[in-house]
Amino acid sequence: MSLKVIVAGSPVNDAERRAFDLLRTKLAAAPDSYALCTNISLPNSRNRLNEIDAIVIGPTMIFVIEVKGWRGQVTLQRETWYLDDGSPRPNPIELLSRKAKELKSELERFDRNGLARRSLWVQEIVYVNGPNAKLIDADYARRTNYNVAPFAVENEAALMSAIFKPERWANVAPFTPAERDAIEE
């Protein structure tokens, strides 16, 4: 249908460039309307700026996407992820989840006209798109109530499936035109 692109900042690396190009191409060809905001900085509750790689506003929900250009096998554990060379990285989902919650709060707080629904669904996704990226959920067998893998994807098909199949995350009604306008504002 249509794609509205809001470029707040340029890609800072090749991984972001690849991700933004993919999102622009796939969302523009989608049968529904989408908005894509790239490299946006939003104030948080501590008077600092949250840098968000990409925000996708879909027909029913909002996606906050963190792009990582890590290559090879990435082993996911609850607090730490290990790159192919064994070097540890903090679990990016933790920070991204806080950013998503703050974005949701800001959208609800700034909706002075009451146009946007009171219960927005904002879903975080970590997209690892480095060469030969393969995510391994090391804690899967031990996990009882905490799941890392659904929030992280390592290929184009998985990313676009997460965006194009919102029922995977929540059963929410489509945004009305007034709601979309209020959110995109």
N, C-alpha and C positions, 0 to 999 in steps of 0.2 A: 504494500500500500504506500507507505511513506516513511521516511527516516529523517528526523531532525537531528543534526549534529551540532553539539556545542563544544568547541575546542577551547578549553580554559588554559591549556598548556600543551606544548609539543611533547612527543615521546622522548623519554630520557635515555632510552637504549633500544637495541634491536628487538628485544623481546616485546617491549611495549609497541613498537612500530608494527611488528607482525600481528600482535593481538588487535590493535586498533584497525588495521587494514582488514583483517578477518571480520571483525564485528561490523565495520562499515559495509562491507560487501554482502555479508549474509543477512544483516538486518534490513538493508535496502531492498533485498529480493524477497523478503518475507511477505506473506499475505496480510499481516496485521501492521499497525503503525507502532513505531518504536522511536525513542529518543536516546541518543548516545552522548554522554558527557565524558570528555577525556582529560586526565590530569588536572583534576579540580581540587582546590584547597578550600576547606570549609572550617570555620571556627568550631572549636569544641568547648566543652563545659569548663575546661581549665584555661581558657583564653589563649589557647595555642591553635595552630592550624593542623587539621588532619588532611594529609595528601591522599587522595583516592585516585587510583590509576584509571578506573572506568566505572561509570554508573550507567546502567541500561534501564530505561523506563519502558516496561512492556505493557501489554494490554491489561494485565491484572495485578502486577507487582513490580518491585524495583530490585535490581541486582547491583550489588557493590562488588567489584572485581579487582583483585590484587593480581598483578602479573609478575611471574618469576621466570627468568630465563635459565633456570638450572637445567643442566644436561645430565643424561644418564639416569641411573637409579637413584631415587630419592626415597629414603625410608622414613615413614611417618610414625612418630610416637606422640604421645599426649603433649608433652611440653617441648620436645626437641625433635627436629627433623635432621636427618643425616644425608648429606650430599654424596654423590658417587665416590668422591675422594675421601669420604669419612668425616669431613668437617661438619660440625654441628651448626644448626641455625635454630633460632627460636621458632616455635610453631607460629606461622603467620596468621593462622585462623583466629588466634586469641586477640591480636590487635585489630584484625579486620572485623571481627565480631563487635568489638567496642565501637569502631567507626560506623558500622551499620546501625547500631542502636542509637548512636548520637545523631546520625543523619535522620533516622526515623523521628526522634524527639524534636529535632529542629524543624522538620517538615510539619509536624503536628503543631508545634508552637507558633510557627509563622503563618499558619493558615487562619488568618484573621476573618476571612469571609465564611469560614465553615464549609468550604466546598469539598475539600478532600475528606475521605472517610476517616473515621476516628481510629480505625485499626488497619494501618498500612502494613503490608508484608514486605519487609526489606530482607533480602537473602544475600548472604555473603558467599563468594566463590573465589578460591585461589586457583588461578590458571597457570600451570607450569608448562611452558612451551619451548624449552631448550631442546637442542638436538637429542634425539633418542630418549626423551624424558619418559620415565616409567616410575609410577608411584607404587610403593609397597607399604601396605598397612601392617606394620609389625605387631601392633597390639590387638589385632582383630580377634584372635582366639581367646584373649583374656578379658575383653571388654564386655561389660554388662549393660552400661547405660550411656557411654560416651562414645560417639562415633566421629572419627576424623574424616574418613574417606569420602562421604557424600559431599563434603564442602570443597573438595580438591579434585581437579581434573587435569589430565595431561595431554589431551588431544582436542582437535577442533570439533570432532563429532560429539564428544562428551560435553564440551562447553556449550555448543549450540543446542544440544538436547536439553541441557539444564535450563536454558533460556526459553526455548520454544515449547517446552512441556511443563508449564508452571504447576500443573496438578501434582507433579512430583514433590513440590514443596508445600503447597497449600491449596485448598479449595476456596478460592475467592472470586467474587464477581468482577467482571471487567470494569475498568475505570470509566466514568462518564466523561464526556468532553470537558465539562467544567472541572472535574477532579484532575484530569491530565494537565489542563492549563495551570491550575493552582500548583501542582507538583513541579512542572517545568519552569515555573516562575522562579 
